[in-house]
Amino acid sequence: MVYMKKPKKNISLDQLAAMVAEGFEHTASKEGQVKLEVKVDKLETRMNRLEQGQEEIKLRLDGVAYRFELMDLQKRVQLLEKRVGFSR
């Protein structure tokens, strides 16, 4: 194999500065994208936890009687107790 030397190309300081700046911009945009993806993952995790917590609350509340139902039942029991002569 014969290796040929590449001819040297003179680069001005402005060209070098532009190349370095472009490299930094590319790296910064990648870093920003990674940070955004991490934040989205964290947000999804938090949303899933909230939804799971809401489901647990709903399951607990399914067996709970509403206040107006309890008040109605209390009145009915008091009326029955009064009719049968039961006193506390």
C-alpha positions as CSV (number, residue, x, y, z in Angstrom):
1,M,0.0,0.0,0.0
2,V,1.2,3.4,-0.9
3,Y,0.1,6.2,1.4
4,M,-0.1,9.6,-0.1
5,K,0.3,12.7,2.0
6,K,-2.7,15.0,1.9
7,P,-1.7,18.5,0.9
8,K,-1.8,20.9,3.8
9,K,-4.6,23.4,3.6
10,N,-4.1,26.7,5.2
11,I,-7.0,27.5,7.5
12,S,-7.6,31.0,8.8
13,L,-8.4,31.7,12.4
14,D,-11.9,32.7,11.5
15,Q,-12.5,29.4,9.7
16,L,-11.1,27.5,12.7
17,A,-13.3,29.5,15.1
18,A,-16.3,28.8,12.9
19,M,-15.6,25.0,12.9
20,V,-15.1,25.0,16.7
21,A,-18.3,27.0,17.2
22,E,-20.2,24.5,14.9
23,G,-18.9,21.6,16.9
24,F,-20.0,23.2,20.2
25,E,-23.5,23.9,18.8
26,H,-23.8,20.3,17.7
27,T,-22.7,19.0,21.1
28,A,-25.0,21.5,22.9
29,S,-28.0,20.5,20.9
30,K,-27.4,16.8,21.6
31,E,-27.0,17.5,25.3
32,G,-30.3,19.5,25.3
33,Q,-32.1,16.7,23.5
34,V,-30.9,14.2,26.1
35,K,-31.9,16.4,29.0
36,L,-35.3,16.9,27.4
37,E,-35.8,13.1,26.9
38,V,-34.8,12.6,30.6
39,K,-37.3,15.2,31.7
40,V,-40.1,13.6,29.6
41,D,-39.3,10.2,31.1
42,K,-39.5,11.6,34.6
43,L,-42.7,13.4,33.8
44,E,-44.2,10.2,32.4
45,T,-43.2,8.3,35.5
46,R,-44.8,10.9,37.8
47,M,-48.0,10.9,35.7
48,N,-48.2,7.1,36.0
49,R,-47.7,7.3,39.8
50,L,-50.5,10.0,40.0
51,E,-52.9,7.8,37.9
52,Q,-52.1,4.8,40.0
53,G,-52.8,6.8,43.2
54,Q,-56.1,8.0,41.7
55,E,-57.1,4.4,40.9
56,E,-56.3,3.4,44.5
57,I,-58.4,6.2,45.9
58,K,-61.3,5.3,43.6
59,L,-61.2,1.7,44.7
60,R,-61.3,2.7,48.3
61,L,-64.2,5.1,47.8
62,D,-66.3,2.6,45.9
63,G,-67.3,0.9,49.2
64,V,-68.0,4.2,51.0
65,A,-71.6,5.3,51.5
66,Y,-72.4,8.9,50.7
67,R,-73.3,11.3,53.5
68,F,-76.9,11.9,52.2
69,E,-77.5,8.2,52.2
70,L,-76.3,7.9,55.8
71,M,-78.5,10.8,56.8
72,D,-81.5,9.2,55.1
73,L,-80.9,5.8,56.8
74,Q,-80.4,7.5,60.2
75,K,-83.8,9.2,59.9
76,R,-85.5,5.9,58.9
77,V,-83.9,4.0,61.8
78,Q,-85.0,6.7,64.2
79,L,-88.6,6.5,62.9
80,L,-88.6,2.7,63.2
81,E,-87.2,2.9,66.8
82,K,-89.9,5.5,67.7
83,R,-92.7,3.2,66.3
84,V,-91.5,0.1,68.2
85,G,-90.9,2.1,71.4
86,F,-87.1,1.5,71.5
87,S,-85.2,4.2,73.3
88,R,-81.5,4.5,73.9
